[in-house]
Amino acid sequence: NGHCNVSTNDVQNESLAGWVNMQRMSYNKNALNSNHMQRMNSIGFIWVSSDHTWNEHFNQLCSFKAENGHCNVSRIDEQNKSLANWVKKQRVFYKRNTLSSNHIQQLNSIGFIWDFYVLSWNEHFDQ
């Protein structure tokens, strides 16, 4: 498959998914043998899959911005529907104060607009 991120929902690899989950739990408890950890790291094992997924979306957003000059991914853009949903979720998490400060800083660093409606209102008012 070319990656080490086995989903816990992968029915075709149920045994492997369970084993991967156990490795992550042991890692989180600092109970994983250092040799095993080293071997897992050598193949690019992802210890925190949610961070990996977030970073993948963030990188997609960076590419979108490089191509379009902004981070406002339209939900009606069929080509970027998944990214648009992720962007919307980041705004919701931010409003709920549940987005990590690291993620906020990363998004701020690329000029992410947290409240698109306020920006839009201000731009129209200025016209």
C-alpha positions as CSV (number, residue, x, y, z in Angstrom):
1,N,0.0,0.0,0.0
2,G,3.0,2.3,0.3
3,H,2.2,3.6,3.8
4,C,2.1,2.5,7.4
5,N,-1.2,4.1,8.4
6,V,-3.4,1.1,8.8
7,S,-7.0,2.1,9.7
8,T,-8.7,0.4,12.7
9,N,-11.7,0.1,10.4
10,D,-9.8,-1.9,7.7
11,V,-11.7,-5.2,7.6
12,Q,-9.3,-6.7,5.1
13,N,-6.4,-6.2,7.5
14,E,-8.2,-6.6,10.8
15,S,-5.4,-8.5,12.5
16,L,-2.8,-6.0,11.3
17,A,-5.0,-3.1,12.4
18,G,-5.3,-4.6,15.9
19,W,-1.6,-5.1,16.1
20,V,-0.9,-1.5,14.9
21,N,-3.4,-0.2,17.5
22,M,-1.5,-2.1,20.2
23,Q,1.8,-0.6,19.1
24,R,0.3,2.9,19.3
25,M,-1.1,2.2,22.8
26,S,2.2,0.8,24.0
27,Y,4.0,3.9,22.6
28,N,1.6,6.3,24.3
29,K,2.2,4.5,27.6
30,N,6.0,4.6,27.1
31,A,5.9,0.8,27.2
32,L,7.1,0.0,23.8
33,N,10.5,-1.8,23.5
34,S,13.0,0.7,22.1
35,N,14.2,-1.7,19.4
36,H,10.7,-2.1,18.2
37,M,10.1,1.6,18.3
38,Q,13.3,2.2,16.3
39,R,12.3,-0.4,13.7
40,M,8.8,1.2,13.4
41,N,10.4,4.6,13.0
42,S,12.7,3.3,10.3
43,I,9.7,2.5,8.0
44,G,8.0,5.8,8.6
45,F,5.4,4.5,11.1
46,I,2.8,7.1,12.1
47,W,2.4,7.1,15.9
48,V,-0.5,9.6,16.0
49,S,-2.7,9.0,13.0
50,S,-4.9,12.1,13.7
51,D,-1.8,14.4,13.5
52,H,-0.8,12.7,10.2
53,T,-4.3,13.2,8.7
54,W,-4.3,16.9,9.9
55,N,-0.9,17.5,8.3
56,E,-2.0,15.9,5.0
57,H,-5.0,18.3,4.8
58,F,-2.8,21.2,5.8
59,N,-0.4,20.4,3.1
60,Q,-3.3,20.2,0.6
61,L,-4.4,23.6,1.8
62,C,-0.9,25.0,1.2
63,S,-0.9,23.7,-2.3
64,F,-4.4,25.1,-2.9
65,K,-3.2,28.5,-1.7
66,A,-0.1,28.3,-3.9
67,E,-2.4,27.7,-6.9
68,N,-5.2,30.1,-6.0
69,G,-3.6,32.8,-3.9
70,H,-6.0,32.2,-0.9
71,C,-7.2,29.6,1.6
72,N,-10.9,30.0,1.0
73,V,-11.9,26.6,-0.5
74,S,-15.4,26.6,-1.9
75,R,-17.7,23.8,-0.8
76,I,-19.2,23.8,-4.3
77,D,-15.8,23.0,-5.9
78,E,-16.2,19.3,-6.6
79,Q,-12.5,18.8,-7.1
80,N,-11.8,20.1,-3.5
81,K,-14.9,19.0,-1.6
82,S,-12.9,17.0,1.0
83,L,-10.5,19.9,1.6
84,A,-13.4,22.4,1.8
85,N,-15.1,20.2,4.5
86,W,-11.8,20.1,6.4
87,V,-11.4,23.9,6.2
88,K,-15.0,24.3,7.5
89,K,-14.2,21.9,10.4
90,Q,-11.1,24.0,11.3
91,R,-13.3,27.1,11.6
92,V,-15.8,25.3,13.7
93,F,-13.1,23.8,16.0
94,Y,-11.6,27.3,16.3
95,K,-14.9,28.9,17.3
96,R,-15.4,26.1,19.9
97,N,-11.9,26.7,21.2
98,T,-11.0,23.0,20.6
99,L,-8.3,23.6,17.9
100,S,-4.8,23.2,19.2
101,S,-2.6,26.3,19.4
102,N,-0.1,24.6,17.2
103,H,-2.7,24.1,14.5
104,I,-3.9,27.7,14.9
105,Q,-0.4,28.9,14.4
106,Q,0.1,26.8,11.3
107,L,-3.1,28.0,9.7
108,N,-2.3,31.6,10.7
109,S,1.1,31.3,9.1
110,I,-0.5,30.8,5.6
111,G,-3.0,33.6,6.0
112,F,-6.0,31.4,6.9
113,I,-9.2,33.5,7.4
114,W,-11.1,32.3,10.5
115,D,-14.3,34.2,9.8
116,F,-14.8,34.5,6.1
117,Y,-18.2,36.3,6.5
118,V,-16.6,39.2,8.5
119,L,-13.9,39.5,5.8
120,S,-16.5,39.4,3.0
121,W,-18.6,42.0,4.8
122,N,-15.7,44.3,5.3
123,E,-14.6,44.0,1.7
124,H,-18.0,44.9,0.5
125,F,-18.4,47.7,2.9
126,D,-15.1,49.2,1.8
127,Q,-16.3,49.2,-1.9
